[in-house]
C-alpha cells in the first residue's frame, strides 16, 4: 500500500470527512445497513457507491492501524510519559500493554 488516505469521490454522495469522527463499527454498521436494505433492483451505480464506501472504510482503518501501530512499536522502549500514545489500564489476564487511539485497541 501507499499509506495514503482513501478518499471517497465527491460525486458518489458520501461526505468522507463528515464520517471520519464516527467510530469504526458505527461507520461499518451504517454502510452494511444500506447494503442490506437496498432494493435488489437498484441500479448498479447505487451498489458501486456502497461498495466504494466499504472499501474506503477498510482503507481508512488500515491506514490508522498501521500508522499508530508503527508509532506504538517504535516507542516501546520510551518511558510512558514520553510516548505519543500512552498505554492505558483496562485490565485483562493475558498481560501486555494496551493502547487505544482512534477507537482502535492495540495490545502489545
C-alpha positions, 0 to 999 in steps of 0.5 A: 500500500501507499499509506495514503488516505482513501478518499471517497469521490465527491460525486458518489454522495458520501461526505468522507470527512463528515464520517471520519469522527464516527467510530469504526463499527458505527461507520461499518454498521451504517454502510452494511445497513444500506447494503442490506436494505437496498432494493435488489433492483437498484441500479448498479451505480447505487451498489458501486457507491456502497461498495466504494464506501466499504472499501474506503472504510477498510482503507481508512482503518488500515491506514490508522492501524498501521500508522499508530501501530508503527508509532506504538512499536517504535516507542516501546522502549520510551518511558510512558510519559514520553510516548505519543500514545500512552498505554492505558489500564483496562485490565485483562489476564493475558498481560501486555500493554494496551493502547487505544487511539482512534477507537482502535485497541492495540495490545502489545 
